[in-house]
């Protein structure tokens, strides 16, 4: 099968794919998959949390975590919550208070999640750094709605005609010295039209949309018509 290099036709094809797959859809308002913050959400500067120490109201309060990630708590002083889940943060505070309170029971709830700082580069209209808001729930085991790749691309003005949306690259830092690279096929997501299949983002993610050197036009048109 012959490979063709036709940027203009590829641009038209992408426009048709977006039109057919997402009719009158606003990515910024589309619901994202709900993911438990206890396993996927890591606290950082800008988060608003509520700390409850059971039966000790004078130790319970609401906090906005500062940029450094450490909050000042009664008696025990500075406690760093940077990069911890809600459950891990509760364990850290429990251990600190166990020296002065008999069997403390500490729970932490997320009151307002900070916006995610996402970097976009490659074949997109407006490369750069963007802040994307999250929607959050309440309670001691809350959930948040993370923004998706499609929402981030829309925020950056969309993709160029030369974009290879079959291999969008996401670089994600897990820990200080640990990073993973994820290759995501946005084309498959566009084909189904189901935003629940869109990959969700995390704070600090770097998205690279590479250039498409050649396109298999016959294959793309076959997928589109199918």
N, C-alpha and C positions, 0 to 999 in steps of 0.2 A: 504494500500500500504506500502510495507516494506521500511524502511529507511536504507541506507547503509553508512558506514564510509570508503570510499575508496579514500584516498588522491591522489594516483597516477592516478586513473581513472578520478578524478575530475580535475587534472592538464591537462590531455589530453583533457578533455571536454572544459576547458577554452581556450586552445590553438586553438581548432577547432572553438570555438565561435569567437575569435579574428580574425582568418584567414578568416572565411566566412563573418563576418559582416563588416570588414574593409580591403578588399583586397588592398594591396600595398598603404595603407594610412599612411601618416606621420602626427600624431596628432599635432605636433608642427607647421605644415604648414596649418592645416585645418582651414577654416574660422569659426569664432565664431559669435554668434548672435550679431547684432549691437544694442546697448542700449544707450538711451539718457543720456548724462552726467548730464543734468540738474536735473534729478531725482535720478540717480543711482551712479554718480561719486562724490566722496568727496575729496576735495583738501588736500594735505599733503606735507611733506618735499620731495623735489626732482622734483615736478611738475614745468614745465615751462609755464608761463602764460603771456598774453599780456593784459594790462589794458589801455583802451581808455576813456578819459574824453572828450566828444564832444566839439569841438571848443576851447579846452584848451590844446594844444599840449605839453606845458611845464609840464603838470601833467600826461601825458601819457607815458608809458614805458613798457618794458618787464622785467620780474622778474623770478628768480628761487627761489621757496619757500624753505627756509632753514629747517633744521631738526625740529626746534621748531614750525614752521608753521606761524611765523610772518614776514612780510616784512616791510621795511622802505620806506615810501612814502613821496614825497615833502610836506612840510608844516605840514601835519597831523601826521607825524612820524610813529610809529610802529602800524601796523594793523595785527591782527591775523586772518588767513584764514583757520586754521587747522580744518578739519572736515566739512567744508562748501561746498555746491554745488556752481557752477559758479554763479547761480542766487542769492544765499544768499550772496556770497562774494561781488557781485556788489551792493547789497542793503546796506551792511555794509559800503562800501567805499562811496556810495552816501550820506549816513547820515553824515559821517565824513566831507565830502567836502561841504555839504549844509550850513555849518556855515560860509564858506568863498566864496562860488561860488553860484550865483543865479540859482536855479533849475539845478543842475549838472546832466548830462546824462552819466552814467558810464556803459560800457560794458566790459566784460572779455571773452577772448578766450583761450582755452587750446592749447598751441603750441606743447608741448611734455609731455606725461604722464609718471609718474614714474613707474618703474617695481613693481609688486605686491610681497609682502613677504608672502609666503604660507608655513605652517608647515604641514608635512605629517607624519603619524605614523600608526602603526598596521601592517597588513599583506602585506607589500610592500617590494620591494627589497632593497631600500636604504632610510630608514626613515631619516627625517631631515628637515631643512629649505631651501627653494628654492626661487630664484627671477625669476619671470615670466614676460616677457615684454608684453606691450599692444600696439596695433596699434591704432592710433588716427586720427581723422579728424580735420578740421579747421572751422573757422567761429565763430560767437557769440553764436551759439547753436550747438556745435560740438557733435560728437559721438565717442565712442571708442569701440574697439573689445577686450573684456575681455577674458583671457585664461579660458579654461574649465577644469573640473575634469579629463577628459581623457588625456588632454595635461599635467596636473600636474602629473598624474600617470606614463605617459611615461617618463617624466623628471626624476622621481625617480626610473626608471628601471623596471617599471611594477609591477604586483601583484604576490603574492605567490600562490601556489596551494591551500592553506588553506583559501584564502580570500573569504569572503561573499560579493560579489559584488551587492547583492540585497538590502543591507542596509548600504551603505556608509554614514558615519555621517560627517556633516559639521557644525562646530561651528563658528558663525559669530558675531562679536561685532558691534552693531549698534551705541551705544553711550558709554560713559565712564563706566556707570554702567548698561548697557543693552546688553544682549547677547541672541541670538536665536540659536536653534539647528535644523538642517534640515537633514532628512533622505532621501537619494537619491538612486533610483533603477537603478544602472548602467547596470544591466542585460537587462532591457527593452531597453535601448539605444543601446546596442550591437545587440539586436535582429532586430531592425529596420535598423541599419547601417546609420542613419541620424545624422550627427554631429550637426545639428542645434537644436536637442533636448537635447544636452549635457548641463548640468548645468554650468553656468558661475560663476567665482570666484571673490571675492573682497579682497582688501588688508587686511592682518591679518587673513584670514580664516584658520581654523585648520581642516584638513581632517583626519579622522580615518577610516581605513578599518578593520572591525572586523574579527575575525576568524570564520570560518564556522564549527560548531560542527558536523552536519550531513548533508547529501545531499539526496535529493529525486532524485535518479538517473533516474528512469523511467520518471519522469516529465521533467527533464533537457534534456534527450535524445529526448523526444517527441517534446519539443520546438525547439531543434536544427534541427531535421529532418523536422519539419513543415516549 
